[in-house]
Amino acid sequence: MTSPTHAAAETTRSAREVFTAISGLIVGMFVAVLSGTIVSTSLPVIIADLGGTQSQYTWVITASLLATAITTPIWGKLADLVDRKILVQLSLIIFTVGTVIAGFSVDTNMLIAVRVIQGIGVGGLMSLVMIAIALIISPRERGKYMGVVGGIMAFATIGGPLLGGLITDTLGWRANFFVGVPFSIVALILLQFTLHLPRPAKAKVSIDYFGIVLLAVGVSALLIWVSMGGNQFDWDSATSIALAVTAGLAIIAFITVEFVVKEPIVPMSLFRNRTFTLSVIASIAIGVSMFATAVFLAQYFQLARGATPTESGLMTIPMIIGQMGASIIIGQLVSRFGKWKGWMVTGSVLTLIGVTLMSTLRYDTPFPLVAIYMFVLGAGLGMVMQNLTLIVQNDTSPRQLGAASSNVNFFRTIAGTIGVTVMGSLLSTSVASYMKDSLSDFTPTTPEEISALKALGSGDVPNVSELPDTIRTVVEAAYGHGIADSFMIAVPLAVLGIIAIAFIKNNPLSTKTSAELMREQAEESAIELAEAEVGASTSTGTIRIETAEAASPSTGSVSVLEREDREHGR
């Protein structure tokens, strides 16, 4: 039988071999990040061009996040049951198809629907890529490789808004959705020829369809309730009560089902693990801050400061440098020294400082101050985000690797989705209130001012550059103040994140990959089974020995013992 040491030695790979193995994963993630960031700066233009409202603007984001959240644990659970390589390729194909269709959207409702398809693919990429990397690279070494991966992601994150703004200003916003197609084709080819992952243990695949339906109904009803309550219907209306009750009952039923089904989407046994539970709580806090900045920064720069999409992309660079710089540098330090707790606590504190500073923004806040605020928040998020998944993978059984990894992302995405929805609803209400107060004594004197006031009254997202100067300042001030108010929701959650991370047990990082650990567990199980069989045979032999001794004390015992030893190689 192959010893664990020998098995580990066989799987030791050089840095070049590791990068070759994960090349397709890197390009796949690059496509996902680029396709998201390249649209971020042009989204205000897209919504204005399609005649969308502020509520629809939020739902363009929320629809994708909702689909990502619901499907992330499903993809993760499937990764514990079926071929992971096929799942990665399938998720990339779904994402690419959804992205291309989005480029042909004729109205905001179509764009929202297609974003759901994109979200399904993103849910697979976000969970499966991290699972695949965990199978190839040990937790202790992962930071070193993820630092390089983070650099490539930084290129996509920094270059995406800039490229998106340039394309929007020259070729139109629809071209943004087609840029990633060539990269998707390259990623699929690389995945086919370079990615080789161990197959899950053969077992009958059991899909928790009932749990999937309950999860989708519960989360969707909850998001519709929190996003439209107080706007589309009163909080105490029959519609509001029906949605709240539906969401509550569906979520309770989902939790109940997960306790009894054979292969739950969210295994409740994971919550017995202190590291997993506290990491989920921290992920909830981090998720809101992360998604809020991604959604509302573009609006702040374009609607509160009158920037073009290209200028908006340039203005977000301090945030990206802080986030990706911290991710790369801290990843290298964690890999070199094996210490992660101090960096994560520091990152959570910086996140709290960052969101608190962001809640003080105004339309005329000096840009150097805004840049500092973004850099601090980005650095905090960069220190925490990847390490949360890392420590969960480090402290979870390899057989539950997919479920544990994906569920950390699941709760982060759910929290981010709910947070963005609530913040978007608050923003819409705040902006309307601020503009109403500022324009209460305003009397239009030109046709342009009358037309602008009618457009603002419709609730559509305005094109600030086309507004008369007398109204433009009011709109910019309203959006600046409203976006700052929205960030206040993230402040208490950031405090909760600090507390959760502080209580996570400081376990050392393993130097073995998940694939090696699974092989060792299989070998240990085989050894235990063999020993159990030997023990059973020995017990039977002892009975025969005693019987032989009773019949013939002088001859029976030795011969029987020798025979048993020879049979079992002792």
Secondary structure per residue as TSV (DSSP state, phi and psi in degrees):
chain	resnum	aa	ss	phi	psi
A	1	M	-	360.0	137.7
A	2	T	-	-71.6	130.1
A	3	S	-	-74.6	155.0
A	4	P	H	-59.0	-37.1
A	5	T	H	-63.1	-44.0
A	6	H	H	-64.5	-40.8
A	7	A	H	-62.9	-41.2
A	8	A	H	-64.6	-39.0
A	9	A	H	-64.2	-36.2
A	10	E	H	-65.4	-28.7
A	11	T	H	-95.6	-0.7
A	12	T	-	-64.6	129.1
A	13	R	-	-125.6	152.8
A	14	S	-	-76.1	165.9
A	15	A	H	-59.4	-38.7
A	16	R	H	-64.1	-41.6
A	17	E	H	-65.3	-38.3
A	18	V	H	-65.8	-46.0
A	19	F	H	-65.2	-34.1
A	20	T	H	-64.1	-42.2
A	21	A	H	-65.6	-34.9
A	22	I	H	-101.2	8.7
A	23	S	H	-59.3	-44.1
A	24	G	H	-64.3	-37.0
A	25	L	H	-64.3	-41.3
A	26	I	H	-63.0	-46.0
A	27	V	H	-65.9	-38.3
A	28	G	H	-61.1	-45.2
A	29	M	H	-65.7	-36.8
A	30	F	H	-59.3	-43.2
A	31	V	H	-62.2	-45.5
A	32	A	H	-63.0	-46.1
A	33	V	H	-66.2	-45.8
A	34	L	H	-61.2	-43.9
A	35	S	H	-64.6	-28.5
A	36	G	H	-80.4	-46.6
A	37	T	H	-74.8	-28.4
A	38	I	H	-69.3	-22.7
A	39	V	H	-93.6	-22.0
A	40	S	H	-56.3	-45.1
A	41	T	T	-74.1	-23.3
A	42	S	T	-94.6	-3.4
A	43	L	H	-61.9	-41.7
A	44	P	H	-58.3	-37.0
A	45	V	H	-68.3	-41.4
A	46	I	H	-60.4	-48.9
A	47	I	H	-64.5	-41.1
A	48	A	H	-64.4	-39.9
A	49	D	H	-68.2	-36.4
A	50	L	H	-86.6	-0.4
A	51	G	T	74.6	33.6
A	52	G	-	-87.2	161.9
A	53	T	B	-99.1	174.1
A	54	Q	H	-62.7	-36.9
A	55	S	H	-64.2	-41.9
A	56	Q	H	-67.7	-34.9
A	57	Y	H	-55.5	-47.4
A	58	T	H	-64.0	-38.3
A	59	W	H	-74.3	-23.4
A	60	V	H	-61.6	-38.8
A	61	I	H	-75.1	-46.7
A	62	T	H	-64.2	-38.4
A	63	A	H	-59.1	-44.7
A	64	S	H	-66.4	-43.5
A	65	L	H	-64.8	-38.6
A	66	L	H	-63.7	-47.1
A	67	A	H	-63.2	-39.5
A	68	T	H	-62.4	-45.1
A	69	A	H	-63.2	-45.9
A	70	I	H	-67.5	-38.6
A	71	T	H	-87.3	-18.7
A	72	T	H	-56.4	-51.9
A	73	P	H	-66.7	-27.1
A	74	I	H	-68.3	-46.8
A	75	W	H	-59.7	-43.1
A	76	G	H	-62.7	-41.4
A	77	K	H	-67.0	-40.8
A	78	L	H	-60.6	-32.4
A	79	A	H	-66.0	-22.5
A	80	D	T	-84.9	-7.0
A	81	L	T	-119.3	-36.7
A	82	V	S	-127.8	179.6
A	83	D	-	-60.7	116.9
A	84	R	H	-69.4	-34.5
A	85	K	H	-61.8	-44.9
A	86	I	H	-62.3	-38.6
A	87	L	H	-64.4	-41.8
A	88	V	H	-61.3	-45.9
A	89	Q	H	-64.2	-41.3
A	90	L	H	-63.2	-44.1
A	91	S	H	-63.7	-37.2
A	92	L	H	-66.6	-40.4
A	93	I	H	-64.1	-45.8
A	94	I	H	-60.5	-45.0
A	95	F	H	-61.2	-44.3
A	96	T	H	-65.7	-43.5
A	97	V	H	-59.9	-46.1
A	98	G	H	-61.3	-39.7
A	99	T	H	-64.8	-43.0
A	100	V	H	-64.9	-44.7
A	101	I	H	-60.8	-36.8
A	102	A	H	-58.8	-30.2
A	103	G	T	-67.0	-16.6
A	104	F	T	-104.0	14.0
A	105	S	-	-59.2	136.7
A	106	V	-	-104.8	-16.6
A	107	D	S	-153.7	173.5
A	108	T	H	-66.6	-36.1
A	109	N	H	-63.2	-39.4
A	110	M	H	-65.2	-41.2
A	111	L	H	-62.4	-41.1
A	112	I	H	-62.0	-43.6
A	113	A	H	-63.8	-42.0
A	114	V	H	-71.2	-29.5
A	115	R	H	-62.2	-25.8
A	116	V	H	-63.9	-43.3
A	117	I	H	-61.7	-44.4
A	118	Q	H	-57.5	-44.7
A	119	G	H	-61.3	-36.3
A	120	I	H	-62.2	-44.1
A	121	G	H	-66.8	-40.7
A	122	V	H	-63.4	-38.6
A	123	G	H	-56.5	-39.6
A	124	G	H	-70.3	-45.4
A	125	L	H	-63.2	-44.0
A	126	M	H	-65.4	-36.2
A	127	S	H	-88.7	-41.7
A	128	L	H	-72.0	-34.9
A	129	V	H	-63.5	-44.2
A	130	M	H	-67.3	-34.7
A	131	I	H	-66.5	-44.7
A	132	A	H	-62.7	-41.8
A	133	I	H	-64.4	-38.2
A	134	A	H	-63.9	-31.0
A	135	L	H	-73.1	-23.1
A	136	I	H	-100.7	-33.7
A	137	I	S	-122.9	137.5
A	138	S	-	-72.1	156.0
A	139	P	H	-56.7	-38.7
A	140	R	H	-65.4	-36.9
A	141	E	H	-90.2	-11.3
A	142	R	H	-64.8	-35.6
A	143	G	H	-59.5	-38.4
A	144	K	H	-61.7	-45.1
A	145	Y	H	-75.3	-37.7
A	146	M	H	-67.5	-22.7
A	147	G	H	-63.1	-43.6
A	148	V	H	-68.3	-43.0
A	149	V	H	-58.9	-41.7
A	150	G	H	-61.5	-34.7
A	151	G	H	-64.1	-41.3
A	152	I	H	-66.7	-40.0
A	153	M	H	-65.3	-34.0
A	154	A	H	-63.7	-39.4
A	155	F	H	-60.1	-43.4
A	156	A	H	-68.5	-37.1
A	157	T	H	-73.1	-42.2
A	158	I	H	-75.5	-43.8
A	159	G	H	-72.4	-28.6
A	160	G	H	-57.7	-56.4
A	161	P	H	-60.2	-38.9
A	162	L	H	-65.3	-47.4
A	163	L	H	-64.5	-40.8
A	164	G	H	-63.3	-42.2
A	165	G	H	-64.3	-41.6
A	166	L	H	-64.9	-44.8
A	167	I	H	-63.8	-41.4
A	168	T	H	-63.5	-41.6
A	169	D	H	-74.2	-19.1
A	170	T	H	-111.5	-53.3
A	171	L	T	-100.1	-12.5
A	172	G	-	100.8	155.8
A	173	W	G	-68.3	-25.6
A	174	R	G	-63.5	-30.9
A	175	A	G	-64.1	-22.5
A	176	N	G	-61.0	-31.4
A	177	F	G	-78.0	-11.6
A	178	F	G	-104.8	-7.1
A	179	V	T	-63.8	-36.5
A	180	G	T	-79.7	-8.6
A	181	V	H	-59.5	-47.9
A	182	P	H	-59.6	-37.8
A	183	F	H	-66.4	-35.4
A	184	S	H	-63.7	-41.0
A	185	I	H	-63.6	-43.5
A	186	V	H	-61.5	-42.8
A	187	A	H	-61.8	-42.5
A	188	L	H	-63.5	-40.2
A	189	I	H	-65.3	-45.6
A	190	L	H	-63.2	-42.0
A	191	L	H	-60.1	-38.7
A	192	Q	H	-66.0	-38.6
A	193	F	H	-103.8	-16.6
A	194	T	H	-114.0	-24.1
A	195	L	-	-90.1	120.1
A	196	H	-	-130.3	109.8
A	197	L	-	-116.3	147.8
A	198	P	-	-64.7	140.4
A	199	R	-	-79.2	146.0
A	200	P	-	-62.1	155.9
A	201	A	-	-57.8	137.9
A	202	K	-	-63.2	126.1
A	203	A	-	-158.8	157.6
A	204	K	-	-68.7	122.7
A	205	V	-	-75.9	124.9
A	206	S	-	-122.5	112.0
A	207	I	-	-96.3	132.8
A	208	D	-	-85.0	73.9
A	209	Y	H	-63.4	-40.4
A	210	F	H	-62.2	-41.2
A	211	G	H	-64.5	-38.5
A	212	I	H	-60.8	-45.9
A	213	V	H	-63.6	-45.8
A	214	L	H	-63.5	-40.5
A	215	L	H	-63.8	-45.5
A	216	A	H	-62.6	-44.9
A	217	V	H	-65.3	-46.4
A	218	G	H	-63.2	-48.9
A	219	V	H	-69.3	-42.0
A	220	S	H	-62.1	-46.6
A	221	A	H	-62.3	-39.0
A	222	L	H	-63.5	-44.2
A	223	L	H	-68.5	-40.0
A	224	I	H	-62.9	-39.9
A	225	W	H	-63.7	-49.9
A	226	V	H	-74.2	-25.3
A	227	S	H	-85.2	-32.0
A	228	M	H	-104.4	-14.6
A	229	G	B	-62.1	135.9
A	230	G	T	81.4	-6.1
A	231	N	T	-122.0	-66.5
A	232	Q	T	-78.4	-25.3
A	233	F	B	-153.0	157.6
A	234	D	-	-72.5	152.0
A	235	W	T	-63.9	-29.3
A	236	D	T	-99.3	15.5
A	237	S	S	-80.0	166.9
A	238	A	H	-63.2	-37.4
A	239	T	H	-62.3	-45.0
A	240	S	H	-62.2	-45.6
A	241	I	H	-64.5	-41.0
A	242	A	H	-63.1	-44.0
A	243	L	H	-64.9	-42.2
A	244	A	H	-64.1	-43.7
A	245	V	H	-66.4	-43.7
A	246	T	H	-59.3	-46.4
A	247	A	H	-61.3	-46.6
A	248	G	H	-62.4	-47.7
A	249	L	H	-64.5	-41.1
A	250	A	H	-65.1	-40.9
A	251	I	H	-68.5	-41.7
A	252	I	H	-62.7	-43.3
A	253	A	H	-63.8	-38.5
A	254	F	H	-61.3	-46.9
A	255	I	H	-60.8	-41.5
A	256	T	H	-62.8	-44.4
A	257	V	H	-62.2	-38.5
A	258	E	H	-64.5	-20.8
A	259	F	H	-77.8	-21.8
A	260	V	H	-115.0	-21.1
A	261	V	S	-74.3	158.4
A	262	K	S	-68.2	-45.3
A	263	E	S	-124.9	81.4
A	264	P	-	-67.9	148.2
A	265	I	S	-66.5	-44.8
A	266	V	S	-116.3	91.0
A	267	P	-	-61.6	119.1
A	268	M	G	-66.8	-19.4
A	269	S	G	-64.0	-23.4
A	270	L	G	-61.5	-30.4
A	271	F	G	-74.2	-7.4
A	272	R	G	-73.3	-18.6
A	273	N	S	-84.4	116.3
A	274	R	H	-59.4	-41.1
A	275	T	H	-61.7	-44.6
A	276	F	H	-63.1	-48.2
A	277	T	H	-62.0	-47.2
A	278	L	H	-68.2	-33.3
A	279	S	H	-66.9	-36.1
A	280	V	H	-62.8	-45.1
A	281	I	H	-60.8	-44.9
A	282	A	H	-64.3	-38.2
A	283	S	H	-63.4	-35.5
A	284	I	H	-61.5	-45.3
A	285	A	H	-66.0	-44.1
A	286	I	H	-68.8	-36.6
A	287	G	H	-58.7	-42.1
A	288	V	H	-63.8	-46.6
A	289	S	H	-63.9	-42.2
A	290	M	H	-64.8	-50.4
A	291	F	H	-71.1	-33.2
A	292	A	H	-63.5	-44.4
A	293	T	H	-65.0	-38.9
A	294	A	H	-63.6	-36.2
A	295	V	H	-83.7	-44.2
A	296	F	H	-96.3	-14.7
A	297	L	H	-64.6	-42.6
A	298	A	H	-61.2	-40.8
A	299	Q	H	-65.3	-39.4
A	300	Y	I	-60.7	-48.5
A	301	F	I	-70.5	-35.1
A	302	Q	I	-88.4	-34.0
A	303	L	I	-99.7	-26.5
A	304	A	I	-100.4	-21.0
A	305	R	S	-122.4	0.2
A	306	G	-	69.1	26.3
A	307	A	-	-80.9	154.0
A	308	T	-	-79.1	166.2
A	309	P	H	-55.0	-39.9
A	310	T	H	-65.2	-45.4
A	311	E	H	-63.0	-38.2
A	312	S	H	-60.9	-42.2
A	313	G	H	-62.2	-41.7
A	314	L	H	-63.9	-37.2
A	315	M	H	-69.3	-21.8
A	316	T	T	-85.8	-2.0
A	317	I	H	-57.6	-42.3
A	318	P	H	-57.1	-38.1
A	319	M	H	-63.5	-45.3
A	320	I	H	-68.9	-40.8
A	321	I	H	-61.5	-43.6
A	322	G	H	-62.0	-45.5
A	323	Q	H	-69.7	-52.1
A	324	M	H	-74.4	-34.0
A	325	G	H	-62.6	-45.8
A	326	A	H	-64.7	-39.8
A	327	S	H	-62.0	-44.4
A	328	I	H	-69.5	-50.4
A	329	I	H	-66.1	-47.6
A	330	I	H	-67.7	-34.2
A	331	G	H	-59.7	-42.7
A	332	Q	H	-64.6	-42.2
A	333	L	H	-67.5	-39.7
A	334	V	H	-63.1	-42.0
A	335	S	H	-66.3	-38.8
A	336	R	H	-73.5	-43.5
A	337	F	H	-106.8	-12.3
A	338	G	-	73.5	12.8
A	339	K	-	-105.9	128.7
A	340	W	-	-128.1	-25.8
A	341	K	H	-60.8	-49.6
A	342	G	H	-60.4	-39.9
A	343	W	H	-66.0	-38.8
A	344	M	H	-70.5	-38.6
A	345	V	H	-63.8	-44.8
A	346	T	H	-59.1	-43.3
A	347	G	H	-62.9	-39.8
A	348	S	H	-67.5	-34.9
A	349	V	H	-67.6	-42.6
A	350	L	H	-62.8	-35.9
A	351	T	H	-62.2	-44.0
A	352	L	H	-61.0	-45.5
A	353	I	H	-62.2	-41.4
A	354	G	H	-63.1	-49.1
A	355	V	H	-69.0	-30.8
A	356	T	H	-65.5	-42.5
A	357	L	H	-65.3	-39.3
A	358	M	H	-64.5	-26.8
A	359	S	T	-75.5	-3.7
A	360	T	T	-102.1	3.8
A	361	L	-	-61.6	146.5
A	362	R	-	-137.0	168.8
A	363	Y	T	-66.0	-22.3
A	364	D	T	-111.5	17.0
A	365	T	-	-61.5	128.9
A	366	P	-	-54.0	135.1
A	367	F	H	-61.0	-36.3
A	368	P	H	-56.1	-36.9
A	369	L	H	-67.8	-42.7
A	370	V	H	-59.6	-40.6
A	371	A	H	-62.6	-41.1
A	372	I	H	-64.1	-43.9
A	373	Y	H	-57.8	-46.6
A	374	M	H	-65.5	-41.4
A	375	F	H	-63.3	-43.8
A	376	V	H	-62.3	-47.5
A	377	L	H	-63.6	-43.3
A	378	G	H	-62.0	-42.9
A	379	A	H	-62.4	-41.2
A	380	G	H	-62.0	-46.0
A	381	L	H	-64.3	-39.7
A	382	G	H	-64.1	-33.3
A	383	M	H	-72.9	-26.5
A	384	V	H	-102.1	-41.9
A	385	M	H	-55.8	-60.6
A	386	Q	H	-67.5	-34.5
A	387	N	H	-68.6	-26.6
A	388	L	H	-62.8	-45.2
A	389	T	H	-66.4	-38.2
A	390	L	H	-60.3	-48.1
A	391	I	H	-71.9	-29.5
A	392	V	H	-67.4	-45.6
A	393	Q	H	-62.2	-35.0
A	394	N	H	-69.0	-27.0
A	395	D	T	-113.4	21.3
A	396	T	S	-124.0	145.5
A	397	S	-	-59.2	136.8
A	398	P	G	-56.7	-28.2
A	399	R	G	-71.8	-15.9
A	400	Q	G	-114.4	20.5
A	401	L	H	-59.3	-47.4
A	402	G	H	-62.5	-46.8
A	403	A	H	-64.6	-44.1
A	404	A	H	-66.2	-47.8
A	405	S	H	-62.3	-47.0
A	406	S	H	-68.8	-32.1
A	407	N	H	-74.9	-28.8
A	408	V	H	-62.3	-46.2
A	409	N	H	-64.7	-36.1
A	410	F	H	-60.2	-51.5
A	411	F	H	-68.9	-32.3
A	412	R	H	-66.0	-42.3
A	413	T	H	-69.6	-41.4
A	414	I	H	-59.5	-48.6
A	415	A	H	-62.1	-42.6
A	416	G	H	-62.9	-39.6
A	417	T	H	-65.6	-48.2
A	418	I	H	-63.2	-43.2
A	419	G	H	-61.3	-46.1
A	420	V	H	-63.7	-39.0
A	421	T	H	-63.8	-46.9
A	422	V	H	-65.2	-43.4
A	423	M	H	-65.2	-37.7
A	424	G	H	-65.2	-39.7
A	425	S	H	-65.1	-42.2
A	426	L	H	-64.7	-40.2
A	427	L	H	-61.6	-45.7
A	428	S	H	-60.3	-44.5
A	429	T	H	-66.9	-42.9
A	430	S	H	-65.6	-44.8
A	431	V	H	-61.2	-45.3
A	432	A	H	-61.0	-40.4
A	433	S	H	-68.4	-44.3
A	434	Y	H	-64.4	-41.9
A	435	M	H	-67.8	-38.9
A	436	K	H	-62.0	-43.3
A	437	D	H	-65.8	-40.9
A	438	S	H	-73.7	-29.6
A	439	L	H	-100.5	6.4
A	440	S	T	-62.2	-33.6
A	441	D	T	-104.5	10.3
A	442	F	-	-86.6	133.4
A	443	T	-	-117.2	114.8
A	444	P	-	-66.5	141.5
A	445	T	-	-121.5	-7.4
A	446	T	S	-129.8	157.8
A	447	P	H	-59.1	-34.5
A	448	E	H	-64.0	-41.1
A	449	E	H	-67.5	-39.4
A	450	I	H	-64.0	-44.9
A	451	S	H	-63.3	-40.6
A	452	A	H	-64.5	-41.5
A	453	L	H	-65.2	-37.7
A	454	K	H	-64.9	-41.4
A	455	A	H	-64.7	-40.6
A	456	L	H	-66.4	-34.7
A	457	G	H	-67.7	-21.5
A	458	S	T	-76.1	-15.4
A	459	G	T	88.5	-1.3
A	460	D	B	-68.8	151.7
A	461	V	-	-68.4	124.2
A	462	P	-	-78.8	155.5
A	463	N	-	-95.1	98.7
A	464	V	G	-59.3	-37.1
A	465	S	G	-65.0	-20.1
A	466	E	G	-95.4	-2.1
A	467	L	S	-81.0	147.6
A	468	P	-	-61.0	148.2
A	469	D	H	-57.5	-34.5
A	470	T	H	-65.1	-28.7
A	471	I	H	-99.7	-28.7
A	472	R	H	-58.6	-44.4
A	473	T	H	-62.0	-38.4
A	474	V	H	-64.0	-43.7
A	475	V	H	-65.6	-44.1
A	476	E	H	-62.5	-42.0
A	477	A	H	-64.2	-39.7
A	478	A	H	-64.8	-44.3
A	479	Y	H	-69.2	-39.9
A	480	G	H	-60.3	-47.4
A	481	H	H	-69.0	-40.3
A	482	G	H	-65.1	-41.3
A	483	I	H	-66.0	-38.7
A	484	A	H	-62.8	-42.5
A	485	D	H	-60.0	-37.8
A	486	S	H	-63.4	-36.2
A	487	F	H	-67.4	-18.4
A	488	M	T	-64.4	-24.3
A	489	I	T	-64.2	-31.5
A	490	A	H	-78.5	-14.9
A	491	V	H	-64.7	-55.4
A	492	P	H	-62.9	-31.3
A	493	L	H	-66.8	-36.8
A	494	A	H	-64.6	-36.4
A	495	V	H	-62.2	-43.0
A	496	L	H	-60.6	-37.8
A	497	G	H	-63.2	-40.6
A	498	I	H	-60.9	-45.1
A	499	I	H	-63.3	-44.4
A	500	A	H	-62.7	-46.8
A	501	I	H	-65.3	-35.8
A	502	A	H	-62.1	-29.7
A	503	F	T	-96.7	0.3
A	504	I	S	-70.4	133.3
A	505	K	-	-65.6	134.7
A	506	N	-	-84.3	70.3
A	507	N	-	-77.3	141.7
A	508	P	-	-67.6	150.7
A	509	L	-	-79.3	136.0
A	510	S	-	-71.1	150.2
A	511	T	S	-100.6	9.5
A	512	K	S	-114.7	145.3
A	513	T	-	-74.5	163.3
A	514	S	H	-64.5	-34.6
A	515	A	H	-63.3	-41.0
A	516	E	H	-65.3	-41.5
A	517	L	H	-64.4	-40.0
A	518	M	H	-64.1	-40.0
A	519	R	H	-65.6	-40.9
A	520	E	H	-64.1	-40.9
A	521	Q	H	-63.0	-39.0
A	522	A	H	-64.5	-40.9
A	523	E	H	-67.3	-40.7
A	524	E	H	-63.8	-38.8
A	525	S	H	-63.6	-39.6
A	526	A	H	-65.6	-40.5
A	527	I	H	-64.5	-44.6
A	528	E	H	-62.1	-38.6
A	529	L	H	-65.3	-42.9
A	530	A	H	-63.7	-41.5
A	531	E	H	-65.3	-37.3
A	532	A	H	-63.9	-40.1
A	533	E	H	-65.7	-40.1
A	534	V	H	-62.6	-44.6
A	535	G	H	-60.8	-39.5
A	536	A	H	-65.0	-42.7
A	537	S	H	-65.8	-40.5
A	538	T	H	-63.1	-40.8
A	539	S	H	-60.7	-42.1
A	540	T	H	-64.5	-40.5
A	541	G	H	-63.9	-36.2
A	542	T	H	-63.6	-38.9
A	543	I	H	-61.9	-40.8
A	544	R	H	-67.8	-35.2
A	545	I	H	-62.5	-49.9
A	546	E	H	-60.5	-38.1
A	547	T	H	-65.6	-42.1
A	548	A	H	-65.6	-40.3
A	549	E	H	-63.6	-37.8
A	550	A	H	-65.6	-34.4
A	551	A	H	-81.0	-43.0
A	552	S	-	-146.9	84.2
A	553	P	T	-57.5	-27.3
A	554	S	T	-84.4	-19.7
A	555	T	T	-126.3	-28.5
A	556	G	H	-74.3	-39.6
A	557	S	H	-68.6	-45.6
A	558	V	H	-64.7	-44.3
A	559	S	H	-64.2	-37.2
A	560	V	H	-70.1	-43.2
A	561	L	H	-60.3	-45.5
A	562	E	H	-62.1	-39.9
A	563	R	H	-64.3	-41.3
A	564	E	H	-64.7	-39.9
A	565	D	H	-62.9	-43.0
A	566	R	H	-64.5	-37.9
A	567	E	H	-65.0	-33.2
A	568	H	H	-109.2	10.3
A	569	G	T	73.8	22.3
A	570	R	-	-89.8	360.0
